[in-house]
Amino acid sequence: MGKCSLPNLILLLLNLGALLTCLACPECPLPTPPPPNCPPNLPPKHPPTPPKPPVVNPPPPPYHPKPPLYPSPPVVKPPPVETPCPPPPPSPYPPPPAKQTCPIDTLKLGACVDVLGGLVHVGIGSSAKKTCCPVLQGLLDLDAAICLCTTIKAKLLNINVLIPIALQVLVDCGKTPPPGFQCPA
């Protein structure tokens, strides 16, 4: 043989030791060869496992729509408390006087004015009192003056000439016209 190397030598000694141990033990069973036509050693057969059923997910829960959201009612603030406006200052100009009208029918004063028209050059006499005073008796002082003015204008007489006479007749009949009275325009 050739040169023996140390690893080869160790391997040879081990094999011889194993062989000698087997020969030294007569009770040890000798390995029996497998019977002919035997299948190789396989793990024992278990009954076939049934196939796994398919995984079925549970149905989704029934659909419950969310209840509708109602907006909260708007917050209504009460209107601010306003302090009332002070009354406007009085007008520096007096309001225009109400249109002055005669409260009686001016035809009743027609005869009185006719007498006054005849007195322009003669002067006031008792005939003017007898004709005018009974018609003017139930009127207020201002109303009596306005009625004479209205009648004089209706007869288209010269008011500027007759008004002083008419105011004197009012005084004779117990009426007091306002101071500075002028017939309304």
Salt bridges, closest charged atoms under 4 A:
ASP114 OD1 - LYS155 NZ 3.25
